[in-house]
Amino acid sequence: MILRPARAADAAAICAIWNPVIRDTLVTFTTEEKTEAGIRADIAARGPLFLVAEAEGGLLGFATSFQFRAGPGYAFTHEHSIQLAPRARGRGVGRALMTRLEAEAAAQGVHALWAGVSAANPGGAAFHARLGYVRVARLPEVGFKAGRWLDLILMQKRLRPVHG
């Protein structure tokens, strides 16, 4: 398996991994499928903070981070997204992607990474807990999808000391 920064040419494969999750699950609250143009723009904007795992002639998954909220006060706090192709789950791909993403984020001065995990995705919360993310909040009924109100679990991992 190769971990590397995403390239514009990966956009179609990333959409192929992400869009079924958007369309068919409650893992994400969004209902708008990703476009290749949108993914290419994200890759260009995020650089080494948009990673892919590649093996067997294709992408196994991706992980990316981005500023948690707008404004300079949030410059050192990022939220992340990670998605794996079904064939990659349970093989250590997610752990490898997150380990590399955390290292890249720390190298860029990111103090903390946040995970917003759907309460309908207990496996996602367990995955993050195994990586050292701590549950800090449960926001009741903040998402609405498929005719249901959904809770959001916020989890945090500190990467570096507080900036002075």
N, C-alpha and C positions, 0 to 999 in steps of 0.2 A: 504494500500500500504506500502511496506517495501522498504526502500533505504538501499543498502549495497554495500560493495566492490564486484566487480565481482570475480567469481571463474573460474577456468579452465573448470569446467563442464558447464559453461554458454556459451562457445564458439559457439556451434551449434545454440543456440537461438539468439545470437548476430548476427551471419552470416545471419540468417533468417530474421532479421529486416533490416540489412544494405545492403545486396546484391540486393534486389529489388530496393532500392533507387539508387544504383550504376548503375544497369542494365537499369532501366526504366525511370529515371528522369534526369534533369539538375541541381539538387540540389548540387551534387558533380561533380567535373570535372574528377575524376578518372573513368577509364573504367575497371580496374582490380578488380574483385570481391575478397572479403576477404575470407581467408581460416581459418579453425578451428585452425590449427597449428599457423598461424600468430596472430590470436586473443589471443590464449593462451600465446604466447610470449609477446604480449602487456600487458596483464593482469599481468603477472609475473614482467615485467619491471616497470609498473606504480603503482602497489599496490593500495593504497587508492585513487589514482587519476584515477581509472577506476571504475565507479559506475554503478549499475543497479537498476532499479525500478521493483519490483516484486509484482504481485497480481493475484488473480484468477487462481492460479496454473501455471503461466508463466511469462515471462519477458514482461514488457510494454515498455522498452526502456533503453538506456544507455547514459552516458556522460563521457568523458575522456579528460584529458589534457596532454600535452607533451611540451617539450622545443620548443620555437618558431623557433629558428635556432640553428645550431651547434655552439659550442664555448662557453667559460666561460663567455663572456660578456653578453650572453643571458640567463644565468642561472635562472634569476628571472622573465623571461617573458615566458608565455606559450600560446599556441594556444589550442583551444578545439574543440571537435566534440560532437554533440548530435544528436541522432536519436530516434524516437519513433515508435512503432508499430502503424498502422493505428487506431486501436481501442482505443489507449491511447491519441490521439490528442484532444486538447480542454478540457482536464480534470484536468489540473494543474500538470501533471506529469513532463513536461519539466521544469516548474518553480521550482518544488521541486528538481529535479536532479541538475539544475544549482545552486540553492542556496546552496545545500550540496557540490557540486564540488568547488564552490568559497570559501567556508569555509575551505575545505580540502586543497586547493591550498594556501590560505592565511596562514594556520597553518604551511605549509612547506616553507614559505618565498617568495611565488610568489607575485610579485609586480603588475603585470598586466596580464589580460587574453585578448586574441585576438580571434575574430571570423572572419573567411574568408567566406563570404556569397555570393553565386552565385546571380548575379543580376536577374537571372531567377527565384529566390525564394524570392519574396517580403514579403511573410509571415515570412520567416526566419529573414529578416532584421527587420521587425516590432516586432517580438518576442524578439529579442535582445535589441531593443530600449526600450521596456517595462521593461526590466531587468536592464536598466541603461547603456547599451553599447552605445558609441558615435561613429558615423560614422566619420572616419578620412581620408578615401581615397576611390576612385573608380578607379580601374586599368582596363582600357579598353582592351578588346580582349586578355586577358592573358590565357584563357582556350579555348580548342577546343574539342567539343564533339558533336556527332550526326550531323556532317556536319556543325556545327555553331561555330562561334567565340563568346565567352562569357566573360562578364565583371565580375570582382570580387570586392565586397564591403568589405573593411576592417573596423572592428568595435573594439573598445577597452573599457575595464573597468579596472580602477585601483583599486587594492585590499588593498594596504598598502602604507605607506610612502616610499619615495626613501631611499634605503640603503645608509649609510653614507660613 
